[in-house]
């Protein structure tokens, strides 16, 4: 698979994370701008208490990252932290940088393979690919279907691997659950670009993440 991005373009962000102390046996949030915009300190504060730990999570999101970059920086951003759980947000930036659905899914599964080889007991949580309000207007309107294909592949793998879970945030973003997938009737939790969340959106996500990650830890 040819590399389609400059693997060094996000080096500055990675170095900023390396200024924080290495904390092991936490829940590692890893992936794109959904996590980056949540913020290292804010996400840690809002997700405090999961599993009975005051500091339960480490946020290593780096905005705009593809699966290729998540694999490339794995030795620095994942392995030293020996996480008990990894929550990965991927796919959307892969599609935006010319990777196919199959390639995006393959990179997620390669990351899963890395993690299981290093940490056999790690719980691997894949967020569904969901591009919020802006999705129908991106990639000539084909993005929602491509993300749906990725999600189907990931659900298939989760069924085959008991240490893999799917985390679907999309129902949380609609006023009426019946509208999920229609890209209509969203809650007012988006900034102007229709892609990223407001502060209120992250407060909502914090409640959802705490509930769902507690559930997965208990399984």
Secondary structure, 3 states (H helix, E strand, C coil): CCCCCCCCCCHHHHHHHCCCCCCCCCEEEEECHHHHCCCHHHHHHHCCCHHHCCCCEEEEECCCCCHHHHHHCHHHHCHHHCCCEEEEECCHHHHHCCCCHHHHHHHHHHHHHHHHHHCCCCEEEEECCCCHHHHHHCHHHCHHHHHHHHHHHHHHHHHHCCCEEEECCHHHHECCHHHCCCCCCECCCECCCCCCECHHHHHHHHHHHHHHHHHHHHC
